[in-house]
Amino acid sequence: MTFAANFAACTRTKKQTMTISESAVAFTVQPIGRIHSTLLRLEDCPLQGSENAPAASLEIYRPYLDGIKNLAVGDKLLLLTWFHLADRNVLTCYRRNMVGGEVFGVFSTRSPDRPNPIGLHEVTVLEIIDECTIKIFPMEALNGTPVIDIKPLI
């Protein structure tokens, strides 16, 4: 699916489904929301949230609003995102873009390019903007990145 098609599919009223299959085992991951950010190009995204990542808005799709009940300003959260533009065929890469350096297995890196491109982001709730929108910081993910889960940081 192209970025434009993926982005267009992410709306408050329409659910997008990503299905992954292996033999007879299959499961589905559904986005529960998306990131709204000033980061518009992959090359603009910091490698980690602690590297000058901006604040962003987390939009929760209406069917999942009960799931954010009781979130409050100051809460620390782990967001799981789906890096929809990632190269899912990568098994080896350079660490921290050190091209020409040692090659590592992707599972020993934080590269967004990987077979299952799940992003993990530690953020703080800065503001509850409205029933569907939460301002968070820091967020190094690209504008339009699908959010697949939220967990409290404990």
Z-matrix of the N, CA and C atoms (Angstrom, degrees):
N
C 1 1.447
C 2 1.529 1 108.26
N 3 1.308 2 118.38 1 133.57
C 4 1.452 3 121.90 2 -179.96
C 5 1.523 4 110.01 3 -74.23
N 6 1.341 5 115.88 4 162.71
C 7 1.457 6 120.01 5 178.07
C 8 1.524 7 110.67 6 -58.71
N 9 1.333 8 116.75 7 -45.57
C 10 1.465 9 120.01 8 -178.28
C 11 1.524 10 111.39 9 -61.26
N 12 1.324 11 116.49 10 -42.82
C 13 1.464 12 119.91 11 179.37
C 14 1.522 13 110.81 12 -67.46
N 15 1.324 14 116.68 13 -40.60
C 16 1.456 15 121.16 14 179.52
C 17 1.529 16 109.97 15 -64.92
N 18 1.329 17 116.39 16 -45.29
C 19 1.456 18 120.44 17 -179.14
C 20 1.530 19 110.84 18 -63.45
N 21 1.327 20 116.55 19 -41.70
C 22 1.465 21 120.45 20 179.86
C 23 1.525 22 111.35 21 -65.52
N 24 1.331 23 116.84 22 -30.80
C 25 1.469 24 120.44 23 -178.57
C 26 1.514 25 112.02 24 -74.45
N 27 1.326 26 117.93 25 -18.93
C 28 1.461 27 121.51 26 -177.29
C 29 1.526 28 109.50 27 -88.61
N 30 1.306 29 116.66 28 93.82
C 31 1.454 30 121.18 29 176.91
C 32 1.507 31 108.45 30 -129.65
N 33 1.305 32 117.15 31 169.19
C 34 1.457 33 120.72 32 -179.00
C 35 1.525 34 111.90 33 -68.54
N 36 1.304 35 117.57 34 -23.50
C 37 1.461 36 119.47 35 -173.97
C 38 1.519 37 113.27 36 -104.95
N 39 1.322 38 118.15 37 -21.28
C 40 1.458 39 120.96 38 -177.54
C 41 1.527 40 110.32 39 -108.14
N 42 1.319 41 117.38 40 130.49
C 43 1.457 42 121.98 41 177.37
C 44 1.521 43 109.25 42 -90.80
N 45 1.320 44 115.93 43 138.27
C 46 1.456 45 121.70 44 173.63
C 47 1.526 46 106.51 45 -105.30
N 48 1.299 47 117.67 46 137.08
C 49 1.451 48 121.77 47 -178.86
C 50 1.512 49 109.83 48 -117.30
N 51 1.341 50 116.07 49 133.03
C 52 1.449 51 122.20 50 175.32
C 53 1.517 52 106.83 51 -113.92
N 54 1.302 53 118.58 52 120.57
C 55 1.455 54 121.92 53 -178.76
C 56 1.521 55 109.90 54 -113.26
N 57 1.316 56 115.57 55 134.55
C 58 1.450 57 122.80 56 179.34
C 59 1.519 58 106.68 57 -121.93
N 60 1.324 59 118.30 58 130.48
C 61 1.465 60 121.32 59 -177.22
C 62 1.515 61 111.42 60 -125.82
N 63 1.314 62 115.65 61 144.62
C 64 1.458 63 122.53 62 170.78
C 65 1.515 64 106.36 63 -142.93
N 66 1.324 65 116.46 64 116.25
C 67 1.468 66 121.77 65 -175.49
C 68 1.524 67 108.68 66 53.65
N 69 1.334 68 116.98 67 -125.53
C 70 1.458 69 121.56 68 -178.21
C 71 1.521 70 111.57 69 -92.60
N 72 1.335 71 118.23 70 -1.75
C 73 1.459 72 122.04 71 -178.01
C 74 1.525 73 108.90 72 -94.56
N 75 1.309 74 116.83 73 126.42
C 76 1.458 75 121.31 74 177.89
C 77 1.511 76 109.22 75 -140.01
N 78 1.305 77 116.33 76 149.86
C 79 1.454 78 120.60 77 173.56
C 80 1.520 79 108.54 78 -147.33
N 81 1.298 80 114.77 79 162.33
C 82 1.455 81 121.03 80 -176.18
C 83 1.520 82 109.50 81 -122.33
N 84 1.316 83 115.68 82 138.83
C 85 1.460 84 122.68 83 174.00
C 86 1.521 85 106.26 84 -117.11
N 87 1.322 86 117.19 85 124.05
C 88 1.462 87 121.65 86 179.68
C 89 1.515 88 109.85 87 -111.96
N 90 1.313 89 118.06 88 129.91
C 91 1.461 90 119.40 89 174.36
C 92 1.530 91 110.20 90 -60.79
N 93 1.315 92 115.29 91 138.55
C 94 1.468 93 121.23 92 176.17
C 95 1.521 94 110.80 93 -102.43
N 96 1.327 95 115.87 94 -7.33
C 97 1.460 96 120.86 95 -179.38
C 98 1.509 97 109.43 96 179.61
N 99 1.340 98 115.10 97 -166.54
C 100 1.458 99 120.60 98 178.05
C 101 1.519 100 110.21 99 -152.99
N 102 1.316 101 113.82 100 162.23
C 103 1.460 102 121.93 101 179.81
C 104 1.527 103 109.55 102 -92.75
N 105 1.323 104 115.86 103 135.87
C 106 1.467 105 122.37 104 170.47
C 107 1.525 106 105.75 105 -112.21
N 108 1.331 107 116.33 106 117.17
C 109 1.461 108 121.01 107 -171.64
C 110 1.515 109 111.18 108 -140.60
N 111 1.321 110 114.90 109 161.51
C 112 1.463 111 120.79 110 173.01
C 113 1.519 112 111.10 111 -79.68
N 114 1.330 113 117.70 112 -7.68
C 115 1.466 114 122.19 113 179.13
C 116 1.528 115 108.50 114 -82.41
N 117 1.321 116 116.41 115 106.08
C 118 1.457 117 121.76 116 -172.48
C 119 1.525 118 114.19 117 -105.24
N 120 1.332 119 117.51 118 -15.89
C 121 1.457 120 121.94 119 -179.84
C 122 1.525 121 108.63 120 -128.98
N 123 1.325 122 116.99 121 146.36
C 124 1.464 123 120.41 122 -179.63
C 125 1.525 124 111.94 123 -54.54
N 126 1.322 125 116.79 124 -39.51
C 127 1.466 126 119.83 125 -178.55
C 128 1.526 127 112.99 126 -68.23
N 129 1.331 128 118.33 127 -13.33
C 130 1.467 129 122.17 128 176.63
C 131 1.532 130 112.36 129 -82.80
N 132 1.327 131 116.87 130 -17.55
C 133 1.464 132 121.02 131 -172.68
C 134 1.523 133 111.40 132 -78.51
N 135 1.344 134 117.36 133 125.84
C 136 1.465 135 119.72 134 173.16
C 137 1.532 136 109.54 135 -62.75
N 138 1.325 137 116.97 136 155.40
C 139 1.461 138 120.19 137 179.40
C 140 1.528 139 111.77 138 -69.92
N 141 1.329 140 117.07 139 -29.46
C 142 1.463 141 122.03 140 179.09
C 143 1.526 142 108.62 141 -138.91
N 144 1.313 143 116.51 142 157.40
C 145 1.456 144 120.71 143 178.71
C 146 1.511 145 113.18 144 -61.13
N 147 1.339 146 117.04 145 -31.23
C 148 1.463 147 121.54 146 -178.32
C 149 1.525 148 113.25 147 -75.93
N 150 1.313 149 117.98 148 -0.56
C 151 1.460 150 122.41 149 -177.41
C 152 1.527 151 110.90 150 -106.53
N 153 1.321 152 115.35 151 60.00
C 154 1.471 153 123.29 152 177.21
C 155 1.521 154 114.18 153 65.94
N 156 1.320 155 117.30 154 32.19
C 157 1.467 156 119.86 155 175.50
C 158 1.527 157 108.47 156 -71.27
N 159 1.319 158 117.04 157 142.76
C 160 1.462 159 120.51 158 -179.08
C 161 1.528 160 112.32 159 -82.22
N 162 1.305 161 115.02 160 171.86
C 163 1.465 162 121.17 161 167.76
C 164 1.530 163 106.85 162 -71.77
N 165 1.308 164 116.08 163 159.05
C 166 1.463 165 121.34 164 179.49
C 167 1.524 166 108.08 165 -149.95
N 168 1.306 167 115.83 166 172.86
C 169 1.463 168 120.90 167 174.96
C 170 1.518 169 108.89 168 -109.58
N 171 1.291 170 115.07 169 138.70
C 172 1.455 171 123.11 170 175.79
C 173 1.517 172 106.98 171 -106.39
N 174 1.329 173 116.30 172 113.05
C 175 1.459 174 121.50 173 176.99
C 176 1.526 175 107.93 174 -93.68
N 177 1.314 176 116.71 175 126.50
C 178 1.458 177 122.59 176 175.87
C 179 1.522 178 107.34 177 -100.95
N 180 1.333 179 116.98 178 129.81
C 181 1.455 180 120.78 179 178.47
C 182 1.526 181 109.89 180 -69.67
N 183 1.309 182 115.23 181 144.46
C 184 1.472 183 122.25 182 -173.50
C 185 1.534 184 115.25 183 -49.34
N 186 1.334 185 119.69 184 -41.97
C 187 1.471 186 117.71 185 -179.16
C 188 1.534 187 113.92 186 -61.89
N 189 1.352 188 117.67 187 -14.93
C 190 1.457 189 121.42 188 -175.47
C 191 1.532 190 113.36 189 -110.03
N 192 1.320 191 117.33 190 10.01
C 193 1.464 192 120.22 191 -175.75
C 194 1.527 193 113.65 192 -61.55
N 195 1.321 194 118.34 193 -34.67
C 196 1.467 195 119.59 194 177.67
C 197 1.525 196 111.27 195 -61.73
N 198 1.317 197 117.69 196 -25.01
C 199 1.451 198 121.65 197 -179.00
C 200 1.511 199 114.79 198 -71.15
N 201 1.339 200 118.41 199 -17.28
C 202 1.469 201 120.27 200 178.77
C 203 1.520 202 112.04 201 -102.65
N 204 1.329 203 115.69 202 7.10
C 205 1.458 204 120.50 203 176.67
C 206 1.534 205 108.16 204 -55.27
N 207 1.287 206 117.29 205 135.37
C 208 1.466 207 125.83 206 177.07
C 209 1.522 208 114.39 207 82.19
N 210 1.336 209 119.81 208 -0.61
C 211 1.460 210 118.76 209 171.85
C 212 1.527 211 107.98 210 -67.45
N 213 1.336 212 115.95 211 143.90
C 214 1.460 213 119.83 212 -176.23
C 215 1.525 214 110.68 213 -138.75
N 216 1.311 215 115.61 214 158.94
C 217 1.459 216 121.99 215 175.51
C 218 1.526 217 108.07 216 -56.31
N 219 1.322 218 115.27 217 134.32
C 220 1.457 219 121.22 218 -179.39
C 221 1.521 220 114.19 219 96.36
N 222 1.333 221 116.73 220 -16.59
C 223 1.471 222 119.52 221 178.61
C 224 1.524 223 109.79 222 -61.73
N 225 1.321 224 115.07 223 141.75
C 226 1.465 225 122.18 224 174.18
C 227 1.525 226 106.85 225 -100.34
N 228 1.334 227 115.54 226 130.41
C 229 1.462 228 121.48 227 -175.46
C 230 1.521 229 110.86 228 -128.67
N 231 1.323 230 115.06 229 154.62
C 232 1.458 231 122.28 230 166.82
C 233 1.521 232 106.54 231 -107.37
N 234 1.325 233 116.19 232 118.43
C 235 1.460 234 121.10 233 176.02
C 236 1.509 235 108.21 234 -99.55
N 237 1.309 236 116.34 235 135.14
C 238 1.457 237 121.84 236 172.26
C 239 1.517 238 106.72 237 -107.60
N 240 1.316 239 114.98 238 125.60
C 241 1.457 240 120.52 239 -178.03
C 242 1.525 241 109.27 240 -120.04
N 243 1.320 242 115.27 241 166.06
C 244 1.458 243 122.60 242 176.51
C 245 1.521 244 107.08 243 -112.30
N 246 1.333 245 116.70 244 110.72
C 247 1.464 246 120.66 245 179.89
C 248 1.526 247 109.38 246 -74.07
N 249 1.302 248 115.04 247 84.40
C 250 1.461 249 124.01 248 -171.69
C 251 1.527 250 114.56 249 -63.55
N 252 1.313 251 119.06 250 -17.18
C 253 1.465 252 121.63 251 178.65
C 254 1.522 253 112.18 252 -101.95
N 255 1.316 254 117.53 253 4.83
C 256 1.463 255 121.48 254 -176.00
C 257 1.523 256 112.11 255 -69.70
N 258 1.324 257 114.78 256 153.64
C 259 1.460 258 122.40 257 172.75
C 260 1.525 259 106.79 258 -86.01
N 261 1.312 260 117.66 259 111.72
C 262 1.465 261 122.69 260 -174.17
C 263 1.521 262 113.07 261 -84.66
N 264 1.332 263 117.95 262 4.36
C 265 1.464 264 121.57 263 179.53
C 266 1.526 265 112.67 264 -101.27
N 267 1.325 266 118.17 265 2.64
C 268 1.461 267 121.43 266 -175.89
C 269 1.527 268 110.57 267 -80.11
N 270 1.326 269 116.04 268 126.66
C 271 1.477 270 121.72 269 174.19
C 272 1.524 271 111.90 270 -119.87
N 273 1.336 272 117.74 271 -19.24
C 274 1.458 273 121.49 272 174.54
C 275 1.522 274 108.30 273 -134.00
N 276 1.332 275 115.39 274 152.14
C 277 1.464 276 120.15 275 -178.43
C 278 1.525 277 109.60 276 -162.79
N 279 1.313 278 114.97 277 173.54
C 280 1.455 279 121.63 278 173.50
C 281 1.519 280 108.24 279 -90.57
N 282 1.314 281 116.93 280 145.30
C 283 1.463 282 119.95 281 175.76
C 284 1.514 283 109.66 282 -77.37
N 285 1.301 284 115.46 283 138.03
C 286 1.464 285 123.61 284 173.80
C 287 1.527 286 112.53 285 48.36
N 288 1.330 287 115.87 286 40.00
C 289 1.470 288 122.18 287 176.91
C 290 1.525 289 113.47 288 59.82
N 291 1.322 290 118.11 289 27.62
C 292 1.467 291 121.87 290 177.99
C 293 1.531 292 109.28 291 -84.20
N 294 1.330 293 115.21 292 68.71
C 295 1.458 294 121.82 293 -177.70
C 296 1.522 295 109.24 294 -59.42
N 297 1.334 296 115.29 295 131.34
C 298 1.454 297 120.98 296 -177.90
C 299 1.518 298 112.57 297 95.49
N 300 1.321 299 117.04 298 -10.42
C 301 1.462 300 121.51 299 178.05
C 302 1.519 301 110.42 300 -85.28
N 303 1.317 302 115.14 301 -161.61
C 304 1.467 303 120.50 302 179.40
C 305 1.528 304 110.34 303 -66.14
N 306 1.320 305 116.15 304 141.51
C 307 1.459 306 122.14 305 177.41
C 308 1.529 307 107.94 306 -92.35
N 309 1.333 308 116.07 307 133.27
C 310 1.456 309 122.90 308 -178.11
C 311 1.524 310 109.99 309 -117.47
N 312 1.304 311 116.39 310 154.38
C 313 1.452 312 121.06 311 169.00
C 314 1.513 313 108.27 312 -68.09
N 315 1.317 314 117.77 313 137.50
C 316 1.466 315 121.87 314 -173.96
C 317 1.528 316 112.52 315 -57.20
N 318 1.353 317 117.26 316 -28.96
C 319 1.459 318 118.97 317 -177.65
C 320 1.530 319 112.78 318 -75.91
N 321 1.324 320 117.07 319 -5.26
C 322 1.466 321 119.99 320 173.42
C 323 1.525 322 110.84 321 -104.77
N 324 1.331 323 116.17 322 17.01
C 325 1.466 324 121.92 323 178.96
C 326 1.533 325 109.75 324 -131.17
N 327 1.325 326 115.13 325 173.19
C 328 1.462 327 121.09 326 174.61
C 329 1.527 328 111.23 327 -103.37
N 330 1.317 329 117.21 328 20.54
C 331 1.463 330 121.29 329 -178.87
C 332 1.527 331 110.95 330 -56.87
N 333 1.339 332 117.63 331 137.22
C 334 1.465 333 119.83 332 174.78
C 335 1.528 334 111.82 333 -73.53
N 336 1.336 335 116.87 334 -20.65
C 337 1.461 336 121.22 335 177.76
C 338 1.523 337 108.14 336 -83.84
N 339 1.352 338 116.33 337 115.05
C 340 1.466 339 122.17 338 -175.67
C 341 1.519 340 108.39 339 -170.08
N 342 1.333 341 118.46 340 165.44
C 343 1.470 342 120.03 341 -177.20
C 344 1.533 343 114.28 342 -56.74
N 345 1.304 344 117.75 343 -40.90
C 346 1.465 345 122.10 344 175.63
C 347 1.526 346 107.31 345 -122.07
N 348 1.326 347 117.29 346 94.76
C 349 1.462 348 121.24 347 -169.74
C 350 1.526 349 114.21 348 -77.59
N 351 1.315 350 114.79 349 70.14
C 352 1.461 351 121.17 350 178.64
C 353 1.522 352 108.71 351 -92.63
N 354 1.326 353 116.39 352 126.32
C 355 1.454 354 121.78 353 176.78
C 356 1.513 355 110.09 354 -95.77
N 357 1.325 356 116.10 355 147.05
C 358 1.458 357 123.05 356 178.98
C 359 1.521 358 107.32 357 -124.36
N 360 1.326 359 116.37 358 123.23
C 361 1.463 360 121.32 359 -173.24
C 362 1.524 361 110.21 360 -133.61
N 363 1.319 362 117.00 361 123.96
C 364 1.455 363 121.64 362 173.61
C 365 1.520 364 107.62 363 -91.72
N 366 1.332 365 116.29 364 118.52
C 367 1.463 366 121.33 365 -176.34
C 368 1.530 367 110.28 366 -131.63
N 369 1.316 368 114.31 367 163.68
C 370 1.461 369 122.44 368 173.95
C 371 1.516 370 108.72 369 -116.81
N 372 1.320 371 117.08 370 138.14
C 373 1.462 372 121.92 371 175.60
C 374 1.530 373 107.79 372 -75.08
N 375 1.329 374 116.59 373 118.89
C 376 1.467 375 122.03 374 178.44
C 377 1.515 376 112.75 375 -93.17
N 378 1.333 377 115.46 376 -33.92
C 379 1.464 378 119.84 377 -174.51
C 380 1.523 379 109.68 378 -162.72
N 381 1.321 380 116.13 379 142.95
C 382 1.461 381 121.49 380 170.02
C 383 1.529 382 104.45 381 -96.36
N 384 1.314 383 117.14 382 104.76
C 385 1.464 384 121.47 383 -173.10
C 386 1.525 385 110.86 384 -75.84
N 387 1.322 386 116.95 385 -49.47
C 388 1.457 387 122.41 386 175.35
C 389 1.518 388 107.37 387 -156.27
N 390 1.316 389 118.14 388 -171.61
C 391 1.465 390 120.20 389 -174.04
C 392 1.522 391 113.95 390 -62.36
N 393 1.341 392 117.95 391 -22.75
C 394 1.465 393 122.23 392 -177.37
C 395 1.526 394 113.86 393 -109.50
N 396 1.319 395 118.11 394 -8.46
C 397 1.458 396 120.38 395 -167.93
C 398 1.526 397 112.29 396 -129.10
N 399 1.325 398 114.46 397 129.36
C 400 1.461 399 122.38 398 -179.98
C 401 1.517 400 108.15 399 -125.10
N 402 1.329 401 117.36 400 130.01
C 403 1.462 402 121.08 401 175.26
C 404 1.525 403 107.59 402 -85.69
N 405 1.337 404 116.14 403 129.59
C 406 1.459 405 122.10 404 -176.27
C 407 1.526 406 110.47 405 -129.01
N 408 1.330 407 115.19 406 160.55
C 409 1.471 408 121.58 407 179.54
C 410 1.517 409 108.90 408 -155.89
N 411 1.325 410 117.36 409 141.52
C 412 1.457 411 130.14 410 -14.19
C 413 1.524 412 110.08 411 -84.32
N 414 1.315 413 116.79 412 160.10
C 415 1.472 414 119.95 413 178.43
C 416 1.520 415 108.90 414 -141.09
N 417 1.337 416 115.58 415 111.77
C 418 1.463 417 121.81 416 -177.25
C 419 1.516 418 113.61 417 -92.91
N 420 1.323 419 117.66 418 4.06
C 421 1.471 420 120.94 419 -178.16
C 422 1.529 421 111.02 420 -84.44
N 423 1.296 422 113.52 421 152.52
C 424 1.451 423 124.29 422 -179.18
C 425 1.532 424 112.28 423 -66.68
N 426 1.309 425 116.78 424 147.78
C 427 1.457 426 121.62 425 173.78
C 428 1.532 427 109.88 426 -53.92
N 429 1.319 428 117.12 427 132.02
C 430 1.457 429 122.16 428 179.34
C 431 1.517 430 114.49 429 91.60
N 432 1.331 431 118.18 430 -2.27
C 433 1.466 432 121.02 431 -178.96
C 434 1.529 433 109.57 432 -62.48
N 435 1.332 434 117.55 433 127.53
C 436 1.470 435 119.80 434 177.26
C 437 1.533 436 111.68 435 -69.10
N 438 1.333 437 115.10 436 139.91
C 439 1.468 438 122.01 437 174.95
C 440 1.530 439 106.61 438 -101.15
N 441 1.345 440 116.18 439 129.65
C 442 1.462 441 119.36 440 -177.33
C 443 1.517 442 113.32 441 -108.74
N 444 1.333 443 118.78 442 -15.38
C 445 1.465 444 120.38 443 175.71
C 446 1.513 445 109.69 444 -167.99
N 447 1.332 446 114.46 445 159.81
C 448 1.460 447 123.34 446 176.60
C 449 1.516 448 106.72 447 -134.90
N 450 1.332 449 115.87 448 133.82
C 451 1.457 450 120.51 449 177.60
C 452 1.523 451 108.31 450 -135.16
N 453 1.342 452 116.77 451 146.19
C 454 1.460 453 118.28 452 175.65
C 455 1.527 454 109.55 453 -71.45
N 456 1.311 455 116.47 454 145.46
C 457 1.453 456 120.67 455 175.81
C 458 1.522 457 107.47 456 -85.32
N 459 1.335 458 115.74 457 117.64
C 460 1.467 459 119.80 458 -179.84
C 461 1.519 460 110.52 459 -127.09
